[in-house]
C-alpha cells in the first residue's frame, strides 16, 4: 500500500495546473488546498478535541500541584525555622534573627550573622561572642572590635581551584 501511495504522489508531480487568481503554473503535488465549507466531522476531529481537553485538564492539574507544593514548601520552611530556633541557645533565639542568617565561626568569634541573607538582601553583618573569662580569648575579641572600629579590615575574594592552587581577585 505504501508504494501505491508513493506512486500516486509521484504522479501528482507530473500534473500541472494554473492558479485561477494569479495564473501561476504549479504542480498538483505542491498545492495547498482549502475548502470554504466545513468538512464533515471525523473520528480524528473527536480524538483531537478530547486530546486538547485532556491537555487543558493536565495544565490545570499541574498549576494546582505547583500551588500546593509552594504552600507545602513555605509551611515546611516555617516549621524548620521554628525547630532550628528551639535547638539554639535561649540567648541567641531571643535576638530574633532568621536562624538561616546565623553562621558559626567559633574562633575567635562565635557567630557571624548576615542579617537579611536568607531574603537575598544582606543589610548588615554582626560578629557575636559570649563574654568569656579566658583572658587570651577576651584579648582576641577586643582586637577584633578595635580592628572594626578603626576600619582596619579589607575584602578579598580567594579562589581555590580543584588542584589546590589559590588565587586572589
C-alpha positions in Angstrom: 0.0 0.0 0.0 2.9 2.4 0.8 4.3 2.0 -2.7 0.9 2.7 -4.2 0.5 6.0 -2.3 4.0 7.0 -3.3 3.2 6.2 -6.9 0.1 8.4 -6.7 2.1 11.3 -5.2 4.8 11.0 -7.8 2.1 11.0 -10.5 0.7 14.2 -9.0 4.1 15.9 -9.5 3.7 15.3 -13.3 0.2 17.1 -13.4 0.5 20.8 -13.9 -2.3 23.3 -13.1 -2.8 27.0 -13.3 -4.0 29.3 -10.4 -7.2 31.0 -11.3 -6.3 34.1 -9.3 -2.7 34.8 -10.4 -2.2 32.5 -13.5 0.8 30.9 -11.9 1.6 27.4 -13.1 2.5 24.8 -10.5 2.5 21.1 -9.8 -0.6 19.4 -8.3 1.6 18.0 -5.5 2.6 21.5 -4.4 -1.0 22.8 -3.9 -2.2 23.7 -0.5 -5.9 23.1 -1.0 -8.5 24.8 1.2 -12.3 24.5 1.3 -14.7 27.3 2.1 -17.3 25.0 3.6 -16.9 22.8 6.7 -15.7 19.3 6.2 -17.8 16.5 7.8 -16.6 15.6 11.3 -14.4 12.5 11.5 -13.1 10.3 14.3 -9.8 12.3 14.1 -11.6 15.5 14.9 -13.2 13.9 18.0 -9.8 12.5 19.1 -8.1 15.9 18.7 -10.9 17.6 20.7 -10.5 15.0 23.5 -6.7 15.3 23.5 -7.0 19.1 23.7 -9.4 18.9 26.6 -7.1 16.4 28.4 -4.2 18.7 27.9 -6.1 21.6 29.4 -7.1 19.5 32.4 -3.4 18.4 32.7 -2.3 22.1 32.7 -4.9 22.9 35.3 -3.8 20.0 37.5 -0.1 21.0 37.1 -0.9 24.5 38.2 -2.8 23.3 41.3 0.0 20.9 42.0 2.6 23.8 41.8 0.4 25.9 44.2 0.1 23.1 46.7 3.9 22.4 46.5 4.6 26.1 47.1 2.3 26.1 50.1 3.9 22.9 51.5 7.4 24.3 50.9 6.5 27.6 52.7 5.0 25.7 55.7 8.0 23.4 55.8 10.3 26.3 55.9 8.3 27.9 58.7 8.4 24.6 60.7 12.1 24.2 60.1 12.8 27.7 61.3 10.8 27.1 64.5 12.7 23.8 65.1 16.0 25.4 64.4 15.2 28.1 66.9 14.3 25.5 69.5 17.8 24.0 69.2 19.5 27.3 69.5 20.7 28.7 72.8 18.0 30.9 74.5 20.1 34.0 74.3 20.7 33.6 70.6 17.0 32.8 69.9 15.9 36.0 71.8 17.7 38.1 69.2 15.1 37.4 66.6 17.4 36.9 63.7 16.5 34.4 61.0 18.3 31.3 62.0 19.5 30.7 58.5 21.3 34.0 58.6 23.4 32.9 61.6 26.7 31.1 60.7 29.0 29.6 63.3 32.6 30.6 63.2 33.5 29.5 66.8 37.0 31.1 66.9 37.9 33.9 67.6 34.2 34.9 67.5 31.3 32.5 68.0 28.9 33.6 65.2 28.7 35.8 62.1 25.1 37.0 61.5 24.4 38.1 57.9 21.2 39.9 58.7 18.8 39.5 55.7 20.9 36.9 53.8 18.0 34.4 53.7 15.9 37.2 52.0 18.7 37.9 49.4 19.5 41.3 50.9 22.2 41.4 53.5 21.6 44.6 55.5 24.5 44.3 57.9 26.9 41.8 59.4 27.3 41.2 63.1 30.0 39.3 64.8 28.9 37.8 68.1 30.6 36.1 71.0 29.7 35.4 74.6 31.7 37.1 77.3 34.5 34.9 78.4 36.7 34.5 81.4 39.6 33.3 79.2 42.0 36.3 79.0 43.5 35.2 75.7 40.1 34.9 74.0 38.9 38.2 75.6 42.0 39.9 74.2 41.2 38.5 70.7 37.6 39.8 71.0 39.0 43.2 71.9 41.4 43.1 69.0 38.6 42.3 66.6 36.5 45.1 68.0 39.3 47.6 67.7 40.0 46.5 64.1 36.4 47.1 63.2 36.3 50.5 65.0 39.4 51.7 63.2 38.2 50.3 59.9 41.3 48.1 59.6 39.7 45.4 57.5 39.6 44.6 53.8 37.6 42.4 51.5 39.4 39.9 49.3 38.0 37.1 47.2 40.0 33.9 47.2 39.5 31.2 44.6 40.8 27.7 45.2 41.0 25.5 42.1 40.3 21.8 42.0 44.1 21.1 42.0 44.6 23.3 45.1 46.0 26.4 43.6 45.0 29.6 45.4 44.3 32.8 43.6 43.3 36.3 44.9 41.0 38.6 42.9 
